[in-house]
Amino acid sequence: MESFAFVLTIFVLAIFVGFEVITKVPGTLHTPLMSGSNAISGITLIGAIISAGTQHTTLTTVLGLSAVIFATINVVGGFLVTHRMLKMFQRRD
């Protein structure tokens, strides 16, 4: 139970730190950050696939599958947002 409380504390602190960091980013840096975020989400997607494929228990398989789904949504959404933002900087003919 102590291990769970420790991991939960780190998770909650990571949420607060991530929120504070992202809200302080100026608009001109969002496209490079989205590219970095997509790379991290790709790594997360690989880890989720590995986790879902090990099939230790039903719980790990279900959590791994949900992680695959959410990471895929994050990667695709990130690429769509990045593509749309980059289109804003193209010359119009």
Secondary structure, DSSP 4 states (H G I P E B T S, - for coil): -HHHHHHHHHHHHHHHHHHHHHHT--GGGHHHHHHHHHHHHHHHHHHHHHHHHH-SSHHHHHHHHHHHHHHHHHHHHHHHHHHHHHHTTSPP-
